[in-house]
Amino acid sequence: MRITGDGTTGGTPARSEAGAYPLHGGAVGTARRQPESTPVQPASGDPEPEQVGYRGPTACAAAGITYRQLDYWARTGLVEPSVRAAYGSGTQRLYSFRDVVVLKIVKRFLDTGVALQNIRTAVQHLQDRGIADLERMTLMSDGATVYECTSPDQVVSLLQGGQGVFGIAVGVVWRDVESALSQLHGERVDTGETLVRHNPTDELAARRNRAV
């Protein structure tokens, strides 16, 4: 599926003999549903993932971006915090797990020179999809256009058509963010309680302070 800059997903494709759908010189296969992974269950006593938010510095650490980037993307509407926006001084933005995944994907697209208009369209596309869809999705780009692939055949077809020169496996990014956030502090959305995680960096800093 071709994700266009105007938010649409391309025109009516013609079907090839291999069951693929050529889109403007490239081909993507018909969506082949992959087995859905088992959702990660929270530890005993921990809230569900959707009940946890992450403050700006935590989101930056997990996504590998600077706070300046985070702030700029929020102010320009590229990636806004879905849990809580900042209202004046003294309030903290609160990002959801999905928000942090999108932040990391945006960073990767920008690093490879994908046009900002296409990144905005891809962000909206990601926000509109369900969790199961994201876990098996690969986003491909030739720098000018972003394509969604939901099967290995689609990825291969795009590469053979010369359109996909850069790919992001959303499920891999999802697991990377999940691993990073498991060591960083979160906040319960309902109560505001801080969820303290075991972070080796915090432990190392404490040892250094004791040694001084």
C-alpha positions as CSV (number, residue, x, y, z in Angstrom):
1,M,0.0,0.0,0.0
2,R,1.4,3.4,-1.0
3,I,0.9,6.1,1.6
4,T,0.7,9.4,-0.3
5,G,1.4,12.8,1.0
6,D,-2.2,13.8,0.9
7,G,-3.2,11.1,3.3
8,T,-4.7,8.7,0.7
9,T,-3.3,5.3,-0.1
10,G,-2.9,5.3,-3.9
11,G,-5.2,4.6,-6.8
12,T,-6.8,1.4,-8.0
13,P,-4.1,-1.2,-8.6
14,A,-3.9,-3.8,-11.2
15,R,-3.3,-7.3,-10.1
16,S,-0.2,-9.2,-11.2
17,E,0.1,-13.0,-11.9
18,A,1.9,-13.5,-8.6
19,G,-1.1,-12.0,-6.7
20,A,0.7,-8.7,-6.1
21,Y,-0.8,-5.3,-6.7
22,P,1.6,-3.0,-8.7
23,L,1.5,0.6,-7.5
24,H,3.2,3.1,-9.7
25,G,6.0,0.9,-10.9
26,G,6.4,-1.2,-7.8
27,A,4.5,-4.2,-6.5
28,V,3.1,-5.0,-3.2
29,G,1.6,-8.4,-2.4
30,T,-1.8,-9.0,-1.1
31,A,-1.9,-8.6,2.7
32,R,-1.0,-11.9,4.2
33,R,-2.1,-12.1,7.8
34,Q,0.7,-13.1,10.1
35,P,0.1,-14.9,13.4
36,E,-0.4,-12.3,16.1
37,S,2.0,-12.3,18.9
38,T,0.8,-12.8,22.4
39,P,0.5,-9.5,24.2
40,V,3.0,-8.9,26.9
41,Q,1.3,-9.3,30.3
42,P,2.2,-6.8,33.0
43,A,3.9,-8.1,36.1
44,S,1.7,-8.8,39.1
45,G,0.5,-5.5,40.5
46,D,1.6,-3.4,37.5
47,P,-1.0,-1.4,35.6
48,E,-1.9,-2.2,32.0
49,P,0.3,-0.5,29.4
50,E,-2.5,1.8,28.3
51,Q,-2.7,3.0,32.0
52,V,0.9,4.2,32.0
53,G,2.2,7.5,30.6
54,Y,5.8,8.8,30.2
55,R,7.1,12.3,30.7
56,G,9.1,14.1,28.1
57,P,12.7,13.1,29.3
58,T,11.7,9.5,29.5
59,A,10.1,9.5,26.1
60,C,13.3,11.1,24.7
61,A,15.5,8.4,26.3
62,A,13.4,5.6,25.0
63,A,13.0,7.0,21.4
64,G,16.6,8.2,21.1
65,I,15.8,11.9,20.5
66,T,16.6,15.2,22.1
67,Y,14.2,17.2,24.2
68,R,14.4,20.0,21.7
69,Q,13.2,17.6,19.0
70,L,10.4,16.4,21.2
71,D,9.3,19.9,22.0
72,Y,9.4,21.0,18.4
73,W,7.4,18.0,17.1
74,A,4.8,18.6,19.8
75,R,4.4,22.3,19.1
76,T,4.2,21.7,15.3
77,G,1.7,18.9,15.7
78,L,4.0,16.2,14.2
79,V,3.8,13.9,17.3
80,E,1.7,15.2,20.1
81,P,1.3,13.5,23.5
82,S,-1.9,11.6,23.5
83,V,-2.2,11.2,27.3
84,R,-1.7,14.7,28.4
85,A,-0.6,17.9,26.7
86,A,1.3,20.7,28.4
87,Y,-1.0,23.5,29.5
88,G,1.2,26.5,30.5
89,S,4.1,26.4,32.8
90,G,4.3,23.8,35.5
91,T,2.5,21.1,33.6
92,Q,4.2,18.0,32.1
93,R,3.4,16.4,28.8
94,L,2.6,12.7,29.2
95,Y,3.2,10.3,26.3
96,S,1.7,6.9,25.7
97,F,3.7,3.8,24.8
98,R,2.4,4.1,21.2
99,D,3.5,7.8,21.1
100,V,7.0,6.8,22.0
101,V,7.1,4.1,19.3
102,V,6.0,6.7,16.8
103,L,8.6,9.2,18.0
104,K,11.3,6.6,17.4
105,I,10.0,5.8,13.9
106,V,9.9,9.6,13.0
107,K,13.6,9.9,14.2
108,R,14.6,7.1,11.8
109,F,12.7,8.5,8.9
110,L,14.3,12.0,9.4
111,D,17.7,10.5,9.7
112,T,17.3,8.9,6.2
113,G,16.0,12.0,4.5
114,V,12.3,11.1,4.1
115,A,10.2,14.2,3.2
116,L,8.5,15.8,6.2
117,Q,5.1,15.8,4.5
118,N,5.3,12.0,4.0
119,I,6.4,11.5,7.6
120,R,3.3,13.4,8.7
121,T,1.2,11.2,6.6
122,A,2.9,8.1,7.9
123,V,2.4,9.3,11.5
124,Q,-1.3,9.7,11.0
125,H,-1.5,6.3,9.4
126,L,0.3,4.7,12.4
127,Q,-2.0,6.4,14.8
128,D,-5.1,5.1,12.9
129,R,-4.0,1.5,13.0
130,G,-4.6,-1.1,15.7
131,I,-1.9,-2.6,17.9
132,A,-2.0,-6.0,16.1
133,D,-1.6,-4.2,12.8
134,L,1.5,-2.2,14.0
135,E,3.2,-5.3,15.3
136,R,3.4,-7.0,11.9
137,M,3.8,-3.8,9.7
138,T,6.9,-2.7,7.8
139,L,7.2,0.8,6.5
140,M,9.3,1.1,3.3
141,S,10.5,4.3,1.7
142,D,12.5,5.5,-1.3
143,G,12.9,8.9,0.3
144,A,9.9,10.4,-1.5
145,T,7.1,8.0,-0.7
146,V,6.3,5.8,2.2
147,Y,4.8,2.3,1.7
148,E,3.1,0.0,4.1
149,C,3.9,-3.7,3.9
150,T,2.2,-6.4,6.0
151,S,4.0,-9.4,4.6
152,P,7.5,-10.4,3.6
153,D,6.3,-10.8,0.0
154,Q,5.3,-7.2,-0.1
155,V,8.7,-6.1,1.1
156,V,10.5,-8.2,-1.6
157,S,8.2,-6.9,-4.3
158,L,8.9,-3.3,-3.4
159,L,12.6,-3.9,-3.4
160,Q,12.5,-5.7,-6.7
161,G,10.5,-2.7,-8.1
162,G,13.2,-0.3,-7.0
163,Q,11.0,1.6,-4.6
164,G,11.9,0.4,-1.2
165,V,15.4,1.4,-0.3
166,F,14.8,1.9,3.5
167,G,12.6,-0.1,5.7
168,I,11.4,0.0,9.3
169,A,9.9,-3.1,10.9
170,V,7.5,-1.5,13.3
171,G,7.3,-4.6,15.5
172,V,11.1,-4.4,16.1
173,V,10.8,-0.8,17.1
174,W,7.9,-1.7,19.3
175,R,10.0,-4.3,21.2
176,D,13.0,-1.9,21.4
177,V,10.8,0.8,23.0
178,E,9.2,-1.8,25.3
179,S,12.6,-2.9,26.5
180,A,13.8,0.6,27.1
181,L,10.7,1.8,28.9
182,S,10.9,-1.3,31.2
183,Q,13.9,0.3,32.8
184,L,12.6,3.9,33.0
185,H,10.1,5.5,35.3
186,G,6.4,5.8,34.2
187,E,3.3,7.4,35.7
188,R,-0.1,6.0,36.3
189,V,-2.6,7.9,34.2
190,D,-5.4,7.4,36.8
191,T,-3.6,8.3,40.0
192,G,-0.5,10.2,38.9
193,E,1.6,7.7,40.9
194,T,5.2,7.4,39.8
195,L,6.2,3.8,38.7
196,V,9.8,3.3,39.7
197,R,11.6,0.9,37.4
198,H,14.9,-0.8,38.0
199,N,17.3,1.2,35.8
200,P,21.0,0.1,35.8
201,T,22.0,3.7,35.0
202,D,20.4,4.9,38.2
203,E,22.2,2.3,40.2
204,L,25.5,3.2,38.6
205,A,25.0,6.9,39.4
206,A,24.1,6.0,43.0
207,R,27.4,4.0,43.3
208,R,29.4,6.9,42.0
209,N,27.7,9.3,44.4
210,R,28.6,7.0,47.3
211,A,32.2,6.8,46.1
212,V,32.6,10.6,46.1
